[in-house]
Amino acid sequence: MTVRLFAVLRERAGSPELTLELPEGARVRDALDSLSALAGDVPLVMAVNREYASEEQVLDSGDELALIPPVSGGAQEVPGAPWARVSTEPLSLDSLSERVRDPRAGAVVTFSGVTREVERLEYEAYADMAHERMAAIAAEAVERHGLCAAAVEHRVGDVPLSEPSVIVAVSAPHRGEAFAGAREIIDRVKAGAPIWKKEIDGSQERWVEGTQPA
């Protein structure tokens, strides 16, 4: 089976993934035991085929296991989730705002999180899973706050000083719901999407400490 590695684990292994041979009926905890030398000192959340999983989940030979260290900033899947994207390109708040325009809306609220204090940030993501989680978070915010529409985009790779790394746009009939929905989306994306952040300032580099996804 394939094991996906991110952030500090990827650097330790010198590769973004490795192949692990396990006996039939093996569980996630058996995989973790096999990788204890690599990841034993890192608090982890696991995902199997892009769904968070417990240590007791049984693994099949074709499964993809991802070891997810605390995310630098886990959400239920919701069918028909609003627009979300993980991108290597610079982000445009104007373009994102256009995605949430709606004739029912009396308010459009946007948020832009930018690099500060360091030369640049380097973001790494488990892109497929991050996209699904971000879309699910946005969908739940639409339902909870009665939004007309919601969109969220996160940049990966290098993000220079003062450029946005994450942007959110929502529309709603009234400003109260719009502000509340935008706040919920950015807070939950930072806490739960499998995205990691490294601060780079001259010759100094460090992975930003994060939290384990719920």
Residue frames as a rotation matrix with the C-alpha (Angstrom) as fourth column:
MET 1
0.578 0.816 0.000 0.00
0.816 -0.578 0.000 0.00
0.000 0.000 -1.000 0.00
THR 2
-0.160 -0.588 0.793 1.03
0.536 -0.726 -0.430 3.62
0.829 0.356 0.432 -0.51
VAL 3
0.292 0.159 -0.943 1.76
0.912 -0.342 0.224 5.89
-0.287 -0.926 -0.245 2.44
ARG 4
0.375 -0.089 0.923 1.64
0.475 -0.836 -0.274 9.65
0.796 0.541 -0.272 1.79
LEU 5
0.001 -0.497 -0.868 3.94
0.979 -0.178 0.103 11.91
-0.206 -0.849 0.486 3.84
PHE 6
0.574 0.273 0.772 3.79
0.477 -0.878 -0.045 15.65
0.665 0.394 -0.634 4.38
ALA 7
0.809 -0.208 0.550 5.76
-0.435 -0.841 0.322 18.52
0.395 -0.500 -0.770 5.91
VAL 8
0.150 -0.830 0.537 8.32
-0.969 -0.016 0.247 17.32
-0.197 -0.558 -0.807 8.50
LEU 9
0.373 0.019 0.928 7.66
-0.124 0.992 0.030 13.64
-0.920 -0.127 0.372 7.73
ARG 10
0.977 -0.029 0.212 8.31
0.214 0.140 -0.967 14.17
-0.001 0.990 0.143 4.01
GLU 11
0.558 -0.818 0.141 11.59
-0.717 -0.560 -0.415 15.91
0.419 0.130 -0.899 4.82
ARG 12
0.139 -0.500 0.855 12.69
-0.778 0.479 0.407 13.14
-0.613 -0.721 -0.323 7.16
ALA 13
0.481 0.140 0.865 11.92
0.195 0.945 -0.262 10.41
-0.854 0.295 0.428 4.63
GLY 14
-0.570 -0.699 -0.433 13.35
-0.229 -0.371 0.900 12.36
-0.789 0.612 0.052 1.71
SER 15
-0.933 0.349 0.081 10.26
0.209 0.344 0.915 11.42
0.292 0.871 -0.394 -0.32
PRO 16
-0.553 0.791 0.262 6.56
-0.818 -0.575 0.006 12.38
0.155 -0.211 0.965 -0.43
GLU 17
0.615 0.783 0.095 5.47
-0.788 0.602 0.130 8.75
0.045 -0.155 0.987 -0.30
LEU 18
-0.649 -0.756 0.085 6.66
-0.758 0.652 0.016 5.23
-0.067 -0.054 -0.996 0.39
THR 19
0.142 0.642 -0.753 5.37
-0.576 0.672 0.464 1.70
0.805 0.368 0.466 -0.12
LEU 20
-0.451 -0.198 0.870 4.53
-0.877 0.279 -0.391 -0.47
-0.165 -0.939 -0.300 2.85
GLU 21
-0.353 0.292 -0.889 3.94
-0.283 0.872 0.399 -4.23
0.892 0.392 -0.225 2.82
LEU 22
-0.504 0.279 0.817 1.48
-0.850 0.006 -0.526 -5.37
-0.151 -0.960 0.234 5.49
PRO 23
-0.977 0.179 0.112 -0.21
0.186 0.981 0.060 -8.73
-0.099 0.080 -0.992 6.11
GLU 24
-0.429 0.897 0.105 -3.88
0.130 -0.054 0.990 -9.25
0.894 0.438 -0.093 5.25
GLY 25
0.462 0.728 -0.507 -6.16
0.671 0.086 0.736 -7.83
0.579 -0.681 -0.448 7.92
ALA 26
-0.555 -0.736 -0.388 -3.62
0.824 -0.423 -0.377 -5.26
0.113 -0.529 0.841 9.09
ARG 27
0.612 0.758 -0.227 -4.96
0.790 -0.603 0.114 -2.09
-0.050 -0.249 -0.967 10.67
VAL 28
0.720 -0.310 0.621 -3.83
-0.008 -0.899 -0.439 1.50
0.694 0.311 -0.649 10.63
ARG 29
0.779 -0.431 0.456 -2.05
-0.584 -0.233 0.778 1.01
-0.229 -0.872 -0.432 13.95
ASP 30
0.609 -0.590 0.529 0.04
0.506 0.803 0.313 -1.78
-0.610 0.077 0.789 12.39
ALA 31
0.523 -0.399 0.753 1.20
0.659 -0.371 -0.654 0.66
0.541 0.838 0.069 9.72
LEU 32
0.754 -0.223 0.618 2.05
-0.439 -0.871 0.221 3.21
0.489 -0.438 -0.755 12.40
ASP 33
0.774 -0.492 0.398 4.05
-0.146 0.472 0.869 0.60
-0.616 -0.731 0.293 14.30
SER 34
0.518 -0.577 0.632 6.01
0.831 0.514 -0.212 -0.17
-0.202 0.635 0.746 11.13
LEU 35
0.262 -0.354 0.898 6.79
0.518 -0.733 -0.440 3.52
0.814 0.581 -0.009 10.70
SER 36
0.875 0.169 -0.453 7.56
0.483 -0.315 0.817 4.33
-0.005 -0.934 -0.358 14.33
ALA 37
-0.057 -0.975 -0.215 11.18
0.875 -0.153 0.460 5.21
-0.482 -0.162 0.861 13.58
LEU 38
-0.614 -0.118 0.780 10.01
0.645 -0.644 0.410 7.86
0.454 0.755 0.472 11.12
ALA 39
-0.253 0.688 0.680 6.91
-0.121 -0.720 0.684 9.22
0.960 0.090 0.265 12.83
GLY 40
-0.055 0.281 -0.958 6.87
0.780 0.612 0.134 7.92
0.624 -0.740 -0.253 16.39
ASP 41
-0.593 -0.257 -0.763 7.55
0.745 -0.534 -0.400 11.31
-0.305 -0.805 0.508 17.97
VAL 42
-0.956 0.290 0.046 4.99
-0.230 -0.837 0.496 13.26
0.182 0.464 0.867 15.89
PRO 43
-0.458 0.872 0.174 1.34
0.014 0.202 -0.979 13.55
-0.889 -0.446 -0.105 16.97
LEU 44
-0.990 -0.009 -0.144 -0.60
-0.144 0.061 0.988 12.33
0.000 0.998 -0.061 13.95
VAL 45
0.121 0.982 0.142 -4.04
-0.499 0.184 -0.847 12.06
-0.858 0.031 0.513 12.48
MET 46
-0.789 -0.406 0.462 -4.46
0.111 0.645 0.756 9.41
-0.605 0.647 -0.464 9.79
ALA 47
0.131 0.822 -0.554 -6.49
-0.783 -0.257 -0.566 9.41
-0.608 0.508 0.610 6.61
VAL 48
-0.592 -0.193 0.782 -7.36
0.251 0.878 0.407 6.41
-0.765 0.438 -0.472 4.46
ASN 49
-0.464 0.354 0.812 -8.40
0.877 0.052 0.478 7.24
0.127 0.934 -0.334 0.90
ARG 50
-0.759 -0.022 0.651 -8.79
0.105 -0.990 0.089 10.92
0.643 0.136 0.754 1.92
GLU 51
0.484 0.852 0.202 -11.09
-0.161 -0.141 0.977 10.21
0.860 -0.505 0.069 4.87
TYR 52
-0.250 -0.556 0.792 -9.91
-0.898 -0.172 -0.405 10.64
0.362 -0.813 -0.457 8.45
ALA 53
0.392 0.294 -0.872 -9.52
-0.149 0.955 0.255 7.21
0.908 0.030 0.419 10.04
SER 54
0.718 -0.132 0.683 -8.94
-0.687 0.025 0.726 5.62
-0.113 -0.991 -0.073 13.44
GLU 55
-0.354 -0.933 0.061 -6.05
-0.927 0.358 0.111 3.33
-0.125 -0.017 -0.992 14.31
GLU 56
-0.350 0.283 0.893 -8.46
-0.212 0.905 -0.370 0.38
-0.912 -0.319 -0.256 14.26
GLN 57
0.560 0.603 -0.568 -9.50
-0.680 -0.057 -0.731 0.74
-0.473 0.796 0.378 10.62
VAL 58
0.281 -0.403 0.871 -8.63
0.370 0.883 0.289 -2.30
-0.886 0.241 0.397 8.52
LEU 59
-0.034 -0.433 -0.901 -6.44
-0.702 -0.631 0.330 -1.62
-0.711 0.643 -0.283 5.51
ASP 60
0.840 0.215 0.499 -6.68
0.221 0.704 -0.675 -3.13
-0.496 0.677 0.543 2.03
SER 61
0.006 -0.947 0.322 -3.66
0.796 0.200 0.571 -3.53
-0.605 0.253 0.755 -0.24
GLY 62
-0.199 -0.056 0.978 -4.85
0.880 -0.451 0.153 -0.81
0.432 0.891 0.139 -2.63
ASP 63
0.759 0.539 -0.365 -5.56
0.650 -0.658 0.381 1.79
-0.035 -0.526 -0.850 0.05
GLU 64
-0.075 -0.741 0.668 -3.75
0.337 -0.649 -0.682 5.11
0.938 0.174 0.298 0.31
LEU 65
0.528 0.144 -0.837 -2.76
0.849 -0.058 0.525 5.93
0.027 -0.988 -0.153 3.89
ALA 66
0.166 -0.455 0.875 -1.81
0.159 -0.863 -0.479 9.53
0.973 0.219 -0.071 4.68
LEU 67
0.006 -0.253 -0.967 0.03
0.999 0.049 -0.006 10.49
0.049 -0.966 0.253 7.86
ILE 68
0.324 0.295 0.899 -1.11
0.384 -0.909 0.160 13.98
0.864 0.293 -0.408 8.76
PRO 69
-0.597 -0.555 -0.580 0.98
0.774 -0.207 -0.598 15.97
0.212 -0.806 0.553 11.25
PRO 70
0.008 0.611 -0.791 -0.60
0.675 -0.587 -0.447 18.92
-0.737 -0.531 -0.417 13.10
VAL 71
0.174 0.146 0.974 -1.88
0.944 -0.305 -0.123 21.31
0.279 0.941 -0.191 10.45
SER 72
-0.776 -0.515 -0.365 -0.60
0.585 -0.803 -0.110 24.90
-0.236 -0.299 0.925 10.31
GLY 73
-0.027 0.769 0.638 -3.41
0.678 -0.455 0.577 27.00
0.734 0.449 -0.509 10.40
GLY 74
-0.871 -0.424 0.249 -9.90
0.330 -0.127 0.935 18.09
-0.365 0.897 0.251 11.21
ALA 75
-0.475 0.700 -0.534 -15.09
-0.727 -0.654 -0.210 18.37
-0.496 0.288 0.819 8.94
GLN 76
-0.082 0.552 0.830 -17.87
0.213 0.823 -0.527 16.25
-0.974 0.133 -0.185 7.51
GLU 77
-0.958 -0.184 0.218 -18.34
0.233 -0.067 0.970 15.73
-0.164 0.981 0.107 3.82
VAL 78
-0.120 0.941 -0.315 -21.38
-0.003 -0.318 -0.948 17.52
-0.993 -0.113 0.041 2.39
PRO 79
-0.207 0.081 0.975 -22.74
0.918 0.360 0.165 16.75
-0.338 0.929 -0.149 -1.08
GLY 80
0.466 0.429 0.774 -22.92
0.771 -0.626 -0.117 19.72
0.434 0.651 -0.622 -3.43
ALA 81
0.191 -0.462 -0.866 -20.27
0.778 -0.467 0.421 21.70
-0.599 -0.754 0.270 -1.57
PRO 82
0.937 0.120 -0.329 -19.62
-0.047 -0.888 -0.458 25.29
-0.347 0.444 -0.826 -2.72
TRP 83
0.783 -0.621 0.030 -16.54
0.066 0.035 -0.997 26.25
0.618 0.783 0.069 -4.69
ALA 84
0.748 -0.647 0.146 -13.10
-0.285 -0.115 0.952 25.55
-0.599 -0.754 -0.270 -3.23
ARG 85
0.854 -0.514 -0.077 -9.62
0.102 0.311 -0.945 25.24
0.510 0.799 0.318 -4.68
VAL 86
0.531 -0.835 -0.141 -6.00
0.211 -0.030 0.977 24.62
-0.820 -0.549 0.160 -3.74
SER 87
0.961 -0.080 0.265 -3.81
0.233 -0.281 -0.931 26.55
0.149 0.956 -0.252 -6.17
THR 88
0.098 -0.985 -0.143 -0.15
0.931 0.040 0.362 27.17
-0.351 -0.169 0.921 -6.93
GLU 89
-0.238 -0.127 0.963 -1.03
0.704 -0.706 0.081 30.49
0.669 0.697 0.258 -8.58
PRO 90
-0.998 -0.061 -0.006 -1.41
0.051 -0.786 -0.616 33.94
0.033 -0.615 0.788 -6.95
LEU 91
-0.398 0.905 -0.147 -4.90
0.892 0.344 -0.294 34.40
-0.216 -0.249 -0.944 -5.53
SER 92
-0.853 0.205 0.479 -7.45
0.069 -0.867 0.494 36.98
0.517 0.455 0.725 -6.73
LEU 93
-0.752 0.606 -0.259 -10.04
0.308 -0.024 -0.951 38.26
-0.583 -0.795 -0.169 -4.28
ASP 94
-0.424 0.603 -0.675 -11.94
-0.773 -0.630 -0.077 39.97
-0.471 0.489 0.734 -7.12
SER 95
-0.550 0.181 -0.815 -12.29
-0.565 0.638 0.523 36.70
0.615 0.748 -0.249 -9.01
LEU 96
-0.873 0.224 -0.434 -13.42
0.434 0.762 -0.480 34.87
0.223 -0.608 -0.762 -5.89
SER 97
-0.684 0.641 -0.348 -15.99
-0.124 -0.572 -0.811 37.57
-0.719 -0.512 0.471 -5.11
GLU 98
-0.467 0.505 -0.726 -17.51
-0.882 -0.206 0.424 37.12
0.064 0.838 0.542 -8.55
ARG 99
-0.764 0.128 -0.632 -18.16
-0.023 0.974 0.225 33.47
0.645 0.186 -0.741 -7.74
VAL 100
-0.698 0.508 -0.505 -20.50
0.695 0.313 -0.647 34.37
-0.171 -0.803 -0.572 -4.87
ARG 101
-0.878 0.443 -0.182 -22.51
-0.469 -0.872 0.142 37.14
-0.095 0.210 0.973 -6.58
ASP 102
-0.697 0.717 -0.031 -26.22
0.713 0.697 0.083 36.39
0.081 0.036 -0.996 -6.17
PRO 103
-0.478 0.560 0.676 -29.37
0.027 -0.760 0.649 38.45
0.878 0.329 0.349 -6.78
ARG 104
0.555 0.701 -0.448 -30.66
0.457 0.193 0.868 37.42
0.696 -0.686 -0.213 -3.34
ALA 105
-0.034 -0.717 -0.696 -27.60
0.991 0.064 -0.114 38.85
0.126 -0.694 0.709 -1.59
GLY 106
0.900 0.255 0.352 -27.53
0.204 -0.963 0.176 42.17
0.384 -0.087 -0.919 0.19
ALA 107
0.633 -0.742 0.221 -23.99
-0.667 -0.378 0.642 41.64
-0.392 -0.554 -0.735 1.50
VAL 108
0.768 -0.555 -0.319 -20.72
0.208 0.687 -0.696 40.21
0.606 0.469 0.643 0.21
VAL 109
0.772 -0.548 0.320 -17.94
-0.541 -0.305 0.784 39.70
-0.332 -0.779 -0.532 2.77
THR 110
0.690 -0.627 -0.362 -14.38
0.030 0.524 -0.851 38.76
0.723 0.576 0.380 1.86
PHE 111
0.817 -0.545 0.188 -11.31
-0.257 -0.052 0.965 37.77
-0.517 -0.837 -0.183 3.86
SER 112
0.698 -0.686 -0.203 -7.68
-0.081 0.206 -0.975 37.69
0.711 0.697 0.088 2.76
GLY 113
0.877 -0.481 0.017 -4.92
0.081 0.183 0.980 36.18
-0.474 -0.858 0.200 4.90
VAL 114
0.806 -0.592 0.004 -1.49
-0.222 -0.307 -0.925 37.54
0.549 0.745 -0.379 3.90
THR 115
0.308 -0.820 -0.482 2.12
0.833 0.478 -0.280 36.73
0.460 -0.315 0.830 4.70
ARG 116
0.844 -0.056 0.534 3.54
-0.243 -0.927 0.287 39.00
0.478 -0.372 -0.796 7.39
GLU 117
0.768 -0.512 0.385 6.81
-0.552 -0.224 0.803 39.55
-0.325 -0.830 -0.455 9.24
VAL 118
0.074 -0.771 0.632 8.87
0.147 0.636 0.758 37.00
-0.986 0.037 0.160 7.27
GLU 119
-0.678 -0.456 -0.577 10.37
-0.472 -0.332 0.817 37.03
-0.564 0.826 0.010 3.79
ARG 120
-0.298 0.626 -0.721 8.00
-0.783 0.272 0.559 34.32
0.546 0.731 0.409 2.57
LEU 121
-0.010 0.366 0.931 5.89
-0.704 0.658 -0.266 31.38
-0.710 -0.658 0.251 3.61
GLU 122
-0.722 -0.169 -0.671 6.02
-0.609 0.615 0.501 27.96
0.329 0.770 -0.547 2.01
TYR 123
0.043 0.836 0.548 2.77
-0.871 0.299 -0.389 25.98
-0.489 -0.461 0.741 2.07
GLU 124
-0.902 -0.209 -0.378 2.39
-0.359 0.849 0.387 22.27
0.240 0.485 -0.841 1.49
ALA 125
-0.099 0.947 0.304 -0.95
-0.937 0.014 -0.348 20.47
-0.334 -0.319 0.887 1.23
TYR 126
-0.762 0.204 0.615 -2.50
0.310 0.948 0.070 17.06
-0.569 0.244 -0.785 0.83
ALA 127
-0.918 0.249 -0.308 -4.23
-0.374 -0.801 0.468 18.73
-0.130 0.545 0.829 -2.09
ASP 128
-0.572 0.747 -0.338 -7.06
0.038 0.436 0.899 16.30
0.819 0.501 -0.278 -2.89
MET 129
-0.189 0.495 -0.848 -8.13
0.931 0.364 0.004 15.97
0.311 -0.789 -0.530 0.70
ALA 130
-0.757 -0.130 -0.640 -7.66
0.407 -0.860 -0.307 19.69
-0.511 -0.493 0.705 1.44
HIS 131
-0.880 0.470 -0.068 -9.96
-0.332 -0.506 0.796 20.55
0.340 0.723 0.601 -1.46
GLU 132
-0.261 0.819 -0.510 -12.66
0.389 0.573 0.721 18.18
0.883 -0.010 -0.469 -0.19
ARG 133
-0.287 0.108 -0.952 -12.39
0.956 -0.028 -0.292 19.48
-0.058 -0.994 -0.095 3.38
MET 134
-0.919 -0.098 -0.381 -12.50
0.109 -0.994 -0.006 23.13
-0.379 -0.047 0.924 2.34
ALA 135
-0.703 0.706 -0.083 -15.55
-0.269 -0.156 0.950 22.55
0.658 0.691 0.300 0.16
ALA 136
-0.143 0.653 -0.743 -17.30
0.699 0.598 0.391 20.67
0.701 -0.464 -0.542 2.98
ILE 137
-0.555 -0.126 -0.822 -16.55
0.753 -0.495 -0.432 23.44
-0.353 -0.859 0.370 5.48
ALA 138
-0.965 0.202 -0.170 -17.93
-0.253 -0.890 0.379 26.05
-0.074 0.409 0.910 3.10
ALA 139
-0.475 0.831 -0.290 -21.06
0.029 0.345 0.938 23.96
0.879 0.438 -0.188 2.48
GLU 140
-0.178 0.389 -0.904 -21.73
0.939 0.341 -0.038 23.63
0.293 -0.856 -0.426 6.19
ALA 141
-0.784 -0.139 -0.605 -21.33
0.371 -0.886 -0.278 27.39
-0.498 -0.443 0.746 6.64
VAL 142
-0.846 0.532 -0.016 -23.84
-0.287 -0.432 0.855 28.02
0.449 0.728 0.518 3.84
GLU 143
-0.154 0.830 -0.536 -26.38
0.411 0.547 0.729 25.80
0.899 -0.108 -0.425 5.58
ARG 144
-0.262 0.009 -0.965 -25.71
0.964 0.048 -0.261 27.02
0.044 -0.999 -0.022 9.11
HIS 145
-0.633 -0.115 -0.766 -25.78
0.346 -0.927 -0.147 30.76
-0.693 -0.358 0.626 8.36
GLY 146
0.432 0.882 0.185 -28.24
0.560 -0.102 -0.822 30.88
-0.706 0.459 -0.539 5.47
LEU 147
-0.377 -0.668 -0.642 -25.65
-0.184 -0.625 0.759 32.12
-0.908 0.404 0.113 2.98
CYS 148
0.699 0.525 -0.485 -26.39
-0.552 -0.035 -0.833 32.55
-0.454 0.850 0.266 -0.70
ALA 149
0.828 -0.516 -0.220 -22.97
0.131 0.560 -0.818 31.28
0.546 0.648 0.531 -1.76
ALA 150
0.722 -0.675 0.153 -19.44
-0.375 -0.196 0.906 30.66
-0.581 -0.712 -0.395 -0.43
ALA 151
0.824 -0.555 -0.112 -16.01
0.138 0.389 -0.911 30.17
0.549 0.735 0.398 -1.96
VAL 152
0.743 -0.651 0.156 -12.56
-0.362 -0.193 0.912 29.55
-0.564 -0.734 -0.379 -0.50
GLU 153
0.827 -0.550 -0.116 -9.12
0.093 0.338 -0.937 29.21
0.554 0.764 0.331 -2.07
HIS 154
0.764 -0.642 0.057 -5.73
-0.129 -0.066 0.989 28.38
-0.632 -0.763 -0.133 -0.55
ARG 155
0.662 -0.624 -0.416 -2.37
-0.621 -0.145 -0.770 28.87
0.420 0.768 -0.483 -2.20
VAL 156
0.837 -0.507 0.205 0.45
0.262 0.701 0.663 26.33
-0.480 -0.501 0.720 -1.91
GLY 157
0.290 -0.827 0.481 4.13
0.830 -0.033 -0.557 26.74
0.477 0.561 0.677 -2.65
ASP 158
-0.657 -0.650 -0.382 5.96
0.752 -0.600 -0.272 30.00
-0.053 -0.466 0.883 -1.96
VAL 159
0.537 0.790 0.295 3.90
0.752 -0.607 0.257 33.00
0.383 0.084 -0.920 -0.87
PRO 160
-0.463 -0.828 0.315 5.99
0.599 -0.555 -0.578 36.22
0.653 -0.079 0.753 -0.64
LEU 161
-0.738 0.073 -0.671 5.59
0.551 -0.510 -0.661 38.92
-0.390 -0.857 0.336 1.98
SER 162
-0.613 0.593 -0.521 2.21
-0.389 -0.801 -0.455 40.74
-0.687 -0.076 0.722 1.82
GLU 163
-0.616 0.444 -0.650 0.69
-0.621 0.233 0.748 38.35
0.484 0.865 0.132 -0.75
PRO 164
0.204 0.795 0.571 -2.46
-0.973 0.231 0.025 36.37
-0.112 -0.560 0.821 0.17
SER 165
-0.890 -0.455 -0.037 -2.16
-0.456 0.890 0.013 32.70
0.027 0.028 -0.999 1.07
VAL 166
-0.665 0.747 0.006 -5.88
0.742 0.661 -0.113 32.10
-0.088 -0.070 -0.994 1.69
ILE 167
-0.893 0.449 -0.005 -9.00
-0.443 -0.879 0.176 33.97
0.075 0.160 0.984 0.60
VAL 168
-0.630 0.776 0.015 -12.69
0.706 0.581 -0.404 33.56
-0.322 -0.244 -0.915 1.43
ALA 169
-0.881 0.473 -0.017 -15.80
-0.444 -0.814 0.374 35.16
0.164 0.337 0.927 -0.09
VAL 170
-0.662 0.749 -0.031 -19.41
0.718 0.621 -0.314 34.73
-0.216 -0.230 -0.949 0.97
SER 171
-0.784 0.531 0.321 -22.72
-0.312 -0.785 0.536 36.34
0.537 0.320 0.781 0.08
ALA 172
-0.666 0.611 -0.429 -25.88
0.742 0.483 -0.465 36.52
-0.077 -0.628 -0.775 2.19
PRO 173
0.235 0.838 0.492 -29.13
0.774 -0.468 0.427 38.46
0.588 0.281 -0.758 2.39
HIS 174
0.951 0.126 0.281 -27.79
-0.073 -0.795 0.602 40.42
0.299 -0.593 -0.747 5.40
ARG 175
0.235 -0.959 0.161 -24.36
-0.575 -0.271 -0.772 41.46
0.783 0.088 -0.615 6.66
GLY 176
0.209 -0.148 0.967 -24.59
-0.948 0.211 0.237 39.63
-0.239 -0.966 -0.097 9.99
GLU 177
0.831 0.153 0.535 -24.89
-0.070 0.983 -0.171 36.24
-0.551 0.105 0.828 8.36
ALA 178
0.841 -0.541 0.002 -22.20
0.028 0.040 -0.999 37.10
0.541 0.840 0.049 5.83
PHE 179
0.128 -0.821 0.556 -19.66
-0.853 -0.377 -0.361 38.12
0.506 -0.428 -0.749 8.49
ALA 180
0.288 0.033 0.957 -20.43
-0.770 0.601 0.211 35.06
-0.569 -0.798 0.198 10.62
GLY 181
0.958 0.123 0.260 -20.17
0.043 0.834 -0.551 32.68
-0.284 0.538 0.793 7.65
ALA 182
0.621 -0.784 0.010 -16.85
-0.225 -0.191 -0.956 34.09
0.751 0.591 -0.295 6.45
ARG 183
0.047 -0.599 0.799 -15.40
-0.984 -0.167 -0.068 33.91
0.174 -0.783 -0.597 9.96
GLU 184
0.564 0.220 0.796 -16.46
-0.481 0.871 0.101 30.29
-0.671 -0.440 0.596 10.39
ILE 185
0.985 -0.170 -0.004 -14.97
0.092 0.550 -0.830 29.23
0.143 0.818 0.558 7.07
ILE 186
0.331 -0.933 0.143 -11.53
-0.443 -0.288 -0.849 30.75
0.833 0.218 -0.508 7.64
ASP 187
0.057 -0.307 0.950 -11.33
-0.993 0.079 0.085 29.53
-0.101 -0.949 -0.300 11.24
ARG 188
0.659 0.277 0.699 -12.25
-0.321 0.945 -0.071 25.96
-0.680 -0.177 0.711 10.30
VAL 189
0.904 -0.409 -0.125 -10.01
-0.007 0.277 -0.961 25.85
0.428 0.869 0.247 7.23
LYS 190
0.116 -0.916 0.384 -7.01
-0.741 -0.337 -0.581 26.92
0.662 -0.217 -0.718 9.31
ALA 191
-0.052 -0.095 0.994 -7.83
-0.929 0.370 -0.014 24.35
-0.366 -0.924 -0.108 11.98
GLY 192
0.307 0.410 0.859 -8.88
-0.303 0.898 -0.320 21.40
-0.902 -0.162 0.400 9.84
ALA 193
0.949 0.004 -0.314 -7.57
-0.308 0.211 -0.928 21.40
0.062 0.978 0.201 6.27
PRO 194
0.629 -0.757 0.175 -4.39
0.549 0.593 0.589 19.29
-0.550 -0.275 0.789 5.80
ILE 195
0.682 -0.434 0.589 -2.15
0.260 -0.610 -0.749 22.23
0.684 0.663 -0.303 4.90
TRP 196
0.495 -0.618 -0.611 1.24
0.811 0.078 0.579 22.96
-0.311 -0.782 0.540 6.45
LYS 197
0.932 -0.113 0.344 3.20
0.020 -0.932 -0.361 26.20
0.361 0.344 -0.867 6.67
LYS 198
0.235 -0.921 -0.310 6.93
0.968 0.191 0.164 26.84
-0.092 -0.339 0.936 6.80
GLU 199
0.948 -0.011 -0.318 8.32
0.012 -0.997 0.070 30.30
-0.318 -0.070 -0.946 7.66
ILE 200
0.263 -0.884 0.387 11.39
0.964 0.226 -0.140 31.30
0.037 0.410 0.911 5.65
ASP 201
0.998 -0.030 -0.063 13.35
-0.022 -0.991 0.132 34.42
-0.067 -0.131 -0.989 6.59
GLY 202
0.269 -0.947 -0.174 16.81
-0.962 -0.258 -0.086 34.58
0.037 0.191 -0.981 5.05
SER 203
-0.516 -0.552 -0.655 18.64
-0.512 0.812 -0.280 31.42
0.686 0.191 -0.702 6.10
GLN 204
-0.832 0.256 0.492 16.13
-0.406 0.323 -0.855 30.63
-0.378 -0.911 -0.164 8.87
GLU 205
-0.382 0.743 -0.550 13.41
-0.511 0.326 0.796 28.04
0.770 0.585 0.255 8.19
ARG 206
-0.948 0.118 0.296 10.87
-0.193 0.527 -0.828 26.46
-0.254 -0.841 -0.477 10.52
TRP 207
-0.523 0.839 -0.149 7.61
0.407 0.400 0.821 24.56
0.749 0.369 -0.551 10.23
VAL 208
-0.503 0.428 0.751 4.88
-0.708 -0.703 -0.074 26.45
0.496 -0.569 0.656 12.08
GLU 209
-0.981 0.187 0.046 3.42
0.110 0.742 -0.662 24.49
-0.158 -0.644 -0.748 14.98
GLY 210
-0.539 0.838 -0.088 -0.19
-0.540 -0.263 0.799 23.59
0.646 0.479 0.594 14.47
THR 211
-0.276 0.565 0.778 -3.08
-0.836 0.258 -0.484 21.60
-0.474 -0.784 0.401 15.87
GLN 212
-0.948 0.035 0.317 -4.35
0.138 0.941 0.309 18.09
-0.288 0.337 -0.897 15.32
PRO 213
-0.614 0.782 -0.110 -7.52
-0.524 -0.299 0.798 18.06
0.591 0.547 0.593 13.20
ALA 214
-0.311 0.598 0.739 -10.64
-0.838 0.194 -0.510 17.11
-0.448 -0.778 0.441 15.14
